[in-house]
Amino acid sequence: MLAGRALRWTARRGGQRPPVRGLRGSPRAQTAMPSWVIDRYGRNDVLRFNRDMVFPVIQYPNEVIVKVHAAGLNPIDLSMRSGYGATALNMKRDPLKIKTMDTEFPLTLGRDVSGVIMECGLSVSYFKPGDEVWAAIPPWKQGTLSEFVVASANEVSFKPKCLSHVEAASLPYVGLTAWSAINKVGGLNQSNCGGKRVLILGASGGVGTFAVQLVKAWGAHVTAVCSHDASTLMKKLGADDVIDYKSGNLEQQLKTLPSFDFILDNVGGSTEKWALDLLKKWSGATYVTLVTPFLINVDKLGVADGMLQTGVTIGSKTIKHLFKGVHYRWAFFMPSGPSLDEIAELVDSGKIQPVIEQVFPFSEVPKAFLKLEGGHARGKTVIDVTNKK
């Protein structure tokens, strides 16, 4: 994987070898920066503009500091604002309980970033200050609704050349979530996806719009489920069949179609009770859901009991459906610079395009959260961080 990244780096640098660099100082002495933070969990009124957020520092040799040009919002930001998953995320933030104060606040939300590298750690040789990059920052780290953010170099990738920073900031988190579900968990890739019948449930959101384009780029026949007003968008993105879930009994509509090889479920709930019956039996067909009870279990039951309950649930469901001739899987967001490298190649080749519903200036982050809270998204909500109006 690292060798592959080095080859791509060499190609993009005109044959030059990646340099080995030491720690660089910031081009301007700075101890504070503007950020949007929360000091407690709750609704939209907990968002606070902080002009004096502590400037991030490199703590590990593989880290970089990125000047944020644009940041994307995702449903996970709403969930984290309300405290969803706090128990598990705090365990990840401080597994050894080293902190003297048992608090994660002030907490900066935002996962997507597109920007420019400002500083590099001692072991970072793949990037240099001035490189335009994009990334999805894991939810246990400080987020991207800020002037600067720290990321591990293995979470970062060169931004697609054909996209602006605002366009690029719409893709990393949803792209890596879909990539995790389809490629890492579902096992689909460019060489084996051709001709397969793929069903995307909840196709008009951020993950759905990316997933439709990804499997279509790999040659699949794509059926997208969404509301009627998103059907034109789905056709534009390459969906072969578009089903309006409001036009009648969705289960019955889908049963009239040939069986599927792969199902990606962005909806969850009662969908899981009947969706697996749409798969081709005993053919290796797979259902992958992104709606899982892991964080809820940990929040309610604590770390140990929550993880135990989660293991029992996924194990029993996997065995139950295996006996029925289909594969049942859960998928989660996975931060990955190398995967973003592959996504960037698809973007630059014109096979995947950003789908942005609305762009807000940095001063209107609370309005952007209210927009996201309204639901029924047709793509992504993006914050232009360099626009301070």
N, C-alpha and C positions, 0 to 999 in steps of 0.2 A: 504493500500500500504506500509506504513512504518512498519506495523506489519509483513508483508510478507518479507520485507528486513531483519528485525531483525531475523526472523526464519532462513532465508538463511545464515545470518552471523553466527548464532549459529551452524548451521550444518557444515559450513566450518571451524569453530574454535574448533571443537571437543566437542561441548556442552557448551563451556564457554559463559557467558553473555557478550554482548558488554560493554566495559568499558566506563566510563565517564571521559573525559580528558580535561585538560586546554590547553591553547595556548603553543606551543612548539617553542623553538628557532631553527633556522637553524643550522645544524651541522657544518657549516662553515660560518664565518662572510663574507658577500658578499653584495655589493651595486650595482654591475653591472653584466651584462651577455651578451653573444653573441646572436644576433637575426637577422633575415632578416626582414626588414621593408620597407615601402614606405613613402615618404614625400609629395607625390602628386599622383593624379590619372593619369593613362596613360598606355602605353604598357610595354613591359618587361624591358625596360631600367630604369624604376622607382624603381626597386628592388635594395635595398642597404644593404650590410652587415654592421651591427652596433655592434662593439665589446663592446660598453658601454651602452647598453639599461638598463634602470632603473630596478633593481631587483624587482619582484612583491612582494606585501605585502598583508597580510590578512586584509581586511577592514570590513568584516562581520563575525559573529561567526560561520556561517555554511559553511565557505569556506575552501578549502585545497590548498596547493601548490604542484604541481606535477613536478618532474624532468622528462623532456621529453626524452624518448629513441627513439621514432619514431613518425613521423607525416604523415598523409595522405593528398594528394591534391585532390580537387574536382572542378568541373566547377564553383562553386560559388566563388572560389578563383580568377579565371580569371575575373569574373564579378566584384568582389569587387576591384580588382586591377585597373579596368577601371572606377570605380566610380558608377557602377550600384547599385541602392538601397541606395545611400548615405544619401538621405534626411530622409528616414524612419529609417535607422540604427542610424543616429545621434540623432534623436528624442528619440530613445530607450536608447541610451547611456547617454543622459543628458536631461530627460523630463522636468525638472524644470529650465533649463538654469542656472545652478549653476556655471559652469565653467567660469572663468574670460576670458579665450581665447577660441574663438569659432572655435576650430579645433580638429580633431580626430587624427592628425599626431604627432609623427611617429606611423604608424599603422602596426601591425604584422598580417599577413595573416595565413591561416592554421586552419582547424577545428578539424581534428582527432588527438587524442593523445593516445599513450600507454606509460606508464612509471611507476614511483615509487613515492608514496606520501612522501613528505619531512616534511611538517608542517600541523597541523590541527587547526581549530578554536575552540573556547570555547565550542560550542554546538555540535561538531562533535563526535559522539560516534560509528559510523558504521565503520570507518576506523582508522588506526593508521599509523605513519611513518614506511616506509618499505614495505607497502602493494603494490603489483603490480596491477595497475588499467588501465582502458581505459575509454575514454569519447569522446563526440563530443561537442566542445565548441560553444555556440551560436555566430552568426556572429556579434553581437553588442559588443562582448568582444574582448580583445587582444587575438591573435591566438597562434598557437602551433609551428610555425617555429622559435623556441626559445629554450634556455636551460631549462627554467622553465616557467610554466603557472599556473595561478590561475583559479580555477573552484569552483562552488557550489557543496557541497557534494551530493546534489540530482541530479547532472548531471553525477556523476561518478559511476563506477561499477567495481567489481573485474574482471580483465582480464581473459579470458578463459585460463584454465591451459594448454590446448593442443597447444596453439599458442605462437610463439615468439613475441617480441614487434613489429617487422616489420610486421609480419602477422596480428597482432591484430590492428595495426594502419590503416589497409585498410578497416575496417568494420564499425566503429561507425556512421559516418555521413550518409553514404548510407544506412546502416541498419536501423537507426532511421527514415530516410526519407521514406523508403519503409514501415516500420512498421506503421508510421503515416497514409500513404495512404491506406494500406491494412487492418490494424486492427482498428485504431482509427477512420478513416473516412469511410472506406469501410465496416467495421463491420465483416470482416472475422476473424476466429480464429480456433484453433485446433479442436473444437467440431462441427463447422458448415461448414467447408471448404471441407470435404471429398466428392468426386464425382462431385464437381462444375467444370464447364468449365471456365478457366481463360485465358485471352489474355494479354500478356505483349508486348507493343509496345516500341521499343528501348531497346531490352533485353540484349544487349552485353555490355552496360556501367556499371558503378559501382552500381547504383540503380537497374538496370535491372537484373544483375547477382545475386544480393541478393534476389530480388523479386521472381525470378524463383525458387530458392532453398527454400524460405520460404513457398510459397503456395504448392510446391510439398511435403515438409515435413508435411504439414497439410492435404495431401491427394487429392489435386486438380488435374484435367487434365489440363496440361499447354501447351499453344501454344505460342511460342516465335517468334517475328519478328525481324530480324537482317539481316546483309549482309551474303553472302554465306560463306565467310572465317571465320565466327564466328559460323557456324552451328555445328561443332564438339564440341566446347566448350559448346554450349547450350545443346546438347545431354548428355554430361558428367555431366552437372549440373542437369539433370533430365527432361528436356523439352520433352513432348510427341510428339509434332509437331513443326517443325521449318520452318518458311516461309521466303524466301529470298525476301526482298522488292525490289531488283533490277531485279528480274527475270521476271517481267511483271507488270500488273496493280494490285497493292496490294489490293485495295478494292475488285476487282473481285475475286482474289484468296481467300480472307477471306470469301466472301459470299458463296463460295462453301462448306464451313464447317458448322457444326451445330452451332446454336446460342450460345452466351456466357452468363454466369452468372455475370462475373466481367471483367472489362477492366481497366488496368493500363496504362496510356499514359505518356511516358517520352519524347515524340516527339513534340506534340503540332502542331501549324500551321494549315494547311489544314486538317490534320488528324481528327480533331474534327468535321468537317463538315459531315463525313460519318461514323465514328467509332461507334456512338451510335446506328446506324441502325443494328449493328451486335449483339446487346443485345436481350435477351429473353424479350418480352413485357409482362407487367403486372405480373411479377413474382418476383419483388424485385431486379431485375438485376441493377447493378450499374457501372457507368463509373466514374473513378477518374483521374484527370489530375494534374500533377505536374508543368505544364507550365501555369502560371497565369500572369495577367497584374498588379498585386497589386503594386509591387515596381516601375514599369514603370510609373503607374498612379501617384504615390506619387512624383516621381522625376519630372514629367512633370507639374503636376497641384498643387503641394504643399500638405501638410498633409490633410487638411480638404476636399478640393475638390477631391483629389486623392482617399481618403477613400470613399467619397460619390459616385464617379464614379465606384469604385470597387464594392460597395454594390449594385448599380443598375445593373451592369453587371451580377454578380453572381445570384442575385435574379431573373432577367428576364430569364436567361438560365435555372435555376432550375425549374421554373414554366413551361416554354415552354416544357421541356423534361418530366416533370411529367405528363403533359396532353397526352404525347405519350406513357406513360407506363413504363418509365425507370427513374432511379435516376442519376442526374448530380451533381458531387462534385469537389471541389478543395481541394488539400492537400499541406501541407508545412512541412518542417523539424521541429521536436519538440524535444528539448533536454530532456532526461529522463534517469536517472540512473536505475530506476526500469525496464524500457523496455529493457535496456542493460543487466540487470540481466537475463531476459527471453531469450534474444538473446544468451548470454553466455552459457546458458544451452543447447540450440540447437547446438551451435558450439561444445561444449565438448562432446555431444552425437553423433557427426559426421554427423548431418543433414545439417549443413551449413559450407562451407569452404571458406576461403578467395580466391579471384581471383586477383592476382597482375600481372600487365603487366611489370613494371620496378621499380627498386629501385635505388635511387640516394643518394650519400653522402651529408652531410650538406653543404659542400662547393659548391655544384652544383645545388642549388635551382633554379637559373635562367634557367638552362638547363631543369630542371624538368617542369618548367612552359611552356617552348617552346614545350616540348613533349606533355603536356596536351593541349596546344593551337592547336596542329595538328589535334585533334579530332580522331574519329574512334577508341575510346578506347576499349580494350578488358580486362576490369577490371580496377584496380586502379594503380596510381602512388604514390609511398611511399618515404619519406625522412628518411634515417637512421641518426638521429640527433647525435647519439654517434659516428658516423663515420665522423670525422672532415677533412678527406683527401680532 
